[in-house]
Amino acid sequence: MDDLNEEGAELYSHHGVVVKSQSQNRDDDFQCSGTLSIVEYCSIGKCIEWKPTEVSVDSETHDQEWAMVNAVGRRNLPSNGNNEGQNRCRSVRIELADLKSFYITRNMQRVTLMQRDGTTHSAFFFQHGNADCFVAALKGNIKTIRSRKDKHLFIVPDQPESQALNRSFAELDLYTENTSDFVWRFVKNLPHRPYESALEAFCKVTDLLLFRPPEQRREEEVAELLNRSLTLDESPANVAVEEYAVIQLGNGPILPPRPPAPRGPPLTVEQWTRFQDKDGRILEVETLKDIIFRGGVEPHLRYEVWKFLLGYFPWDSTHADRQKLRKQKVEEYFQMKLQWRSVTPGQEQRFSDFRERKSLVEKDVTRTDRTVQFFAGENNKNLQTLSDILMTYVMYNFDLGYVQGMSDLLSPILCLMTDEVDAFWCFVGFMDKVCSNFELDQAGMKQQLQQLYCLLSVTLPDLATYLEKHDSGNMFFCFRWLLVLFKREFLHQDIMRLWEVLWTDLPCPNFHLLFCVAILDSQQHILTENNYGFTEILKHINDLSLNIELDSTVSKAEGIFHQLTSAVKLPDVARKIIGLDPLGDPDGEDKNDSAQATNVDRGLKVEEGPESLETVTYEPSTGEVSFERSLNLNYL
Amino acid sequence: MTNLGSAMANRSGAQRPNGTQGKICQFKLVLLGESAVGKSSLVLRFVKGQFHEYQESTIGAAFLTQTVCLDDTTVKFEIWDTAGQERYHSLAPMYYRGAQAAIVVYDITNQDTFGRAKTWVKELQRQASPNIVIALAGNKADLANKRMVEYDEARGYAEENGLLFMETSAKTAMNVNDIFLAIAKKLPKNEQVAGAGTSGQGRRLVESEGQQKAPGNCCK
């Protein structure tokens, strides 16, 4: 926070408000207690300010409820921590003019503040009493509207825009009563309206009223450029996209209510032992995976179980097999390691492909998870191991080489395994699952973003439409989530839990995409009611890092899976993404088989890669509009 | 444009007491450069005044805003911070097209990154808006004892190509605010020039009544 040269007038203050720091720490949680106030300055007007009063590391000392807010699993800070301590608790100042909305949860004890540019100040937690007084004080200074869709969300209406809107409607002289009430009611109800045409028409009016310049808006252009840079075909198909979106609402699948999907306890040592025969073969793998899906694995058991989940050890191998296998793998590893270790400086100088890869590895190793104890401090030997494994992986898969993000995937594995060889082969298993994310042409990422939009459009059609209209139908704001499988969004302990859940491949393929949908489900009203555009959406989603609740989100994702499996008229493309058999044409069971076969063929092409999609044509009569839309390459 | 402008002015001025007259300009700025030269660190220093020795790599993109004051003008930067690795090059045009300013960053301790910076400059000159203001930043100036790129070499290159140039250090904060301020000064702030943009993404420029600049965020 910048220091102002003036004393502000304090309008309100509340002590004992705890902030969870937004530093990049993935290893532990820490929070600071401080004072939240509303202060008025001559120069910049009224501000919300939070200033720390104490620095605390051990969250156990705080009251229970707040501890619950935090993710499970904490470790102590690295004792040799540099000046992080001071960095952790920075004062916060938000000008009221910049406040877009706020979100209150946990019995009025937790407040999240969101700015107009998409910046999210996560979680001010009121230790003593609750946020009632603060909210009342806030309301005394600015106009707020409670969201009708989400009772926790309060919007600060955009002053000039609302004035413009009111004024314009008054000028139109359409309504004799209180025009502003009518307009606002209309605006708030808008997303509920079933008639897409009305929505679209109104959007146009709104655009006009908000004095958008006739040229493309900045964000549209950015999004369009993104689309262009990611597509193979340059011809614009935006018009077609709009049409699909319009039809989709009336014709979309009907989803049943979302069933609860309770989580379970993690796999225990006793259970794990019971699943093995006397020779060490793992029996009833599917039952075992089901336990892991539902609750993960007890932390000290991960070391063993991950080797199976990542395909390093076959499930049906015996103790003896594994001993033999490991011996082989050790040899194989050191053979590859020797290859790059024996490159002489002279060779290296004449071997640019190798040099490039080595330089990329070096650059990333020094900045991977350095706040995690395992990698903290100068001259940490674990960094050398991290580097050695990545260099050996370069030799294992030289064509793929090293791509940014890989060190993020390796880091938790190495922390757990500590052994270089075991960590390497587990990493290889993980890379086998996600290597398409790192391909040169980005085809794997493109496909996943498309599939994500497809699943979103059947699960949360209103949000999908909103994103489309706000230049974000390309789902680019989820790029980081997918590239490193949420590694940057969770603390170390949580990401281990999430990954082992995802590695079970239960309850369906691409469950990680449903996990994305589940996060977006919880953000839907914040995104739409704040009227965020391309940049604000990206910023808000980036700012969610370390503020996503793991278990409830997995549970929600599973609930969504059950909804989709029992949905009426779920389009085949969506069905295939989550591993369900295609239905063919859902309406006409008597239709000829060849037509259905064609449909299936088309659907299958999706999974083969984007190149094959360009020539696909659609038949709107099939009613599977949402997936046709997602097939349209030009939107990504 | 004028209408949009007045809307902007009202919004920003809504919570502020009456004061002197002022203009508000909004510019899109993009950071480009080889991986690990310190793009994110420069932004973090400029926007939050922070520095992390081991700043993690940027995946995808980050977007931040910061405001600076210049005489009677408030300049709001919309900053796109990008991933540096060549693998993600195909995403770059989306960031720099329509940008009114770019900072191309290299690491003074690494000659290769300077070469890469030159390639970025060429690409910008060829493909970005013709009026884009480009600044060249030789970052990690605190590591002068490991210097591999001479100051004069970089300055000469910058002069030849009409770039702003400074050596910076996100670690010590040296020249960080200065380079953004220098860009703000060089950006056109009158409506005629603003309208001449090729991208159609107008620089948002307004004259407001009852508007005072916000020293809280600027004039540091």
Interface residues (C-beta under 8 A of the other chain):
Chain A: D2 L4 N5 Q24 Y41 C42 S43 I44 G45 K46 C47 N82 N87 R90 R93 E95 L96 A97 D117 G118 T119 I142 D158 Q159 P160 E161 Q163 A164 L210 F211 R212 P213 E215 Q216 R217 R218 E221 V222 L225 L226 R228 S229 L230 S359 L360 K363 D364 T366 R367 T368 D369 R370 T371 V403 Q404 G405 D408 F438 L440 Q442 F476 F477 F479 R480 L483 V484 R488 T535 L538 K539 N542
Chain B: M1 N3 L4 S6 A7 M8 N10 R11 S12 A14 Q15 R16 P17 K28 S35 A36 K48 G49 Q50 H52 E53 Y54 Q55 E56 S57 I59 G60 A61 A62 F63 L64 T65 E78 A83 Q85 R87 Y88 S90 L91 A92 P93 M94 Y95 R97 G98 D112 S199 G200 Q201 G202 Q212 A214 P215 G216 N217 K220
